[in-house]
């Protein structure tokens, strides 16, 4: 009888711990990410698009020549604001990028909760939640290090983002939690196929350098 009582008490404590953990996470879940928006102009977006086009385009005779271009932090933010939803094929509602050094950058993306958590251990909570909660936007914020994965000859390279810090809203989570908490669609943000002609991408302070044609 005593064992039964102890077992029930353990279950009660476990449930209380889980509820408390979810409550703690939810406190900052829907708050705005602590990453200041980058101010840019329409001209920044045009400049970024032109530079990228020059990188992936071919020269006379269809040949590519080695070259590199640098996109400023403003140009990159302008480009993503206009094209990220289309490129990622998901309903992105906002994006902010801060470029640091040594291939590290901060990224905040605003997505509906249903897109962020679908097909994860938390998806059962979505099934029981009202539609207005499920469609409520959440800021996914991460600090990541970029790495271009080598590809066999003739195949496309990929840009991989290795997560070093992770936040949902203003709630910080373990960096490895993205493997459990992010939907398969959201995880696509961590691996990008690079256009033909782009060989390397390096993140420097307030600019990203793209090299290609090698």
Secondary structure, DSSP 4 states (H G I P E B T S, - for coil): -HHHHHHHHHHHHHHHHHHHHHHHHHHHHTSPPSSPPPP--HHHHHHHHHHHHHHHS--GGG----EEEEEEHHHHHHHHHHHHHHHHTS---EEEEEE-STTEEEEEEEEEHHHHHTTSTTHHHHHTS-HHHHT-EEEEEEEEEEEEEP--TTS--EEEEEEEEEEETTEEE-GGGHHHHS-HHHHGGGEEEPPTTEEEEEEETTEEEEEE--
